[in-house]
Amino acid sequence: MDLVGAWRLVEWRVVDAGGRVSHPFGTDATGLLCYTPDGHMSATIARAGRAPLPGAGRGQTPPEAPAEAFTSFLAYAGRYEVRQGHIAHDVEVALDPALAGTVQVRELNADGDRLVLAADEGGRWHTLIWERS
C-alpha cells in the first residue's frame, strides 16, 4: 500500500457508544493529510467557512476570537510507521500542545485512492475517510 503523497478529507465522523453519529467540524470539514517517502507526516483538519480573526494584524483581536480559531482547527506533524494493519503517527509538533510527544495509532484501510483511518478514543469511534489528492 502506497501512502506517500497528499490526501484530502472526505469525512470525519464519530459514533458514540449509543450509536449516535456526529461530525466534529461539520459534514463539510476540510483537511489535508500528507505522507513523505522518508517517513514524515502532517495532518490538518478545519471546519469549513472559518471566519478570519477580527482585527488580525492590527493588534485588535478580541480575546475570544483565537479560542474559536483553535477549537475549529486540528493540526499535527511528525513521523509515521505502518504496523500490521495500523498506522502510528509519532507526533512531534501540534496545535494542541497535549498531542506533542504522543503516538496516535489508527486502524489503516487503503484501497487505491481511498484511505480510511479509524480509532476508539474515549469510547467514541472516530473514522476519517481520505481520498488521494
C-alpha angles and dihedrals in degrees: 000000000000111000097165113120139039126317127194122216116251099173142348111196132171125202117196127208090271092055095253114149123216136170110219095208097024132269090286098052116146128218148161127211118188130190122187127206091244094059104266125130141182131192129193128175127176140179108253119252097024111179120234116255108269112244092008112168092017098074091245101108111138112240094245094054098075090049090057091047090050095050093050097052135061124190137164139151140189139107129323137206131186112227123181100313093332136088122216120207109200099204115218100166131015143169087238105056090209090070095055111102094020129113114228109204120195135178106251126216119168127178115174107292096000126083125186121193119184139173143162110245116181095334094312121107111225117199121185118189118198134182125207109261 
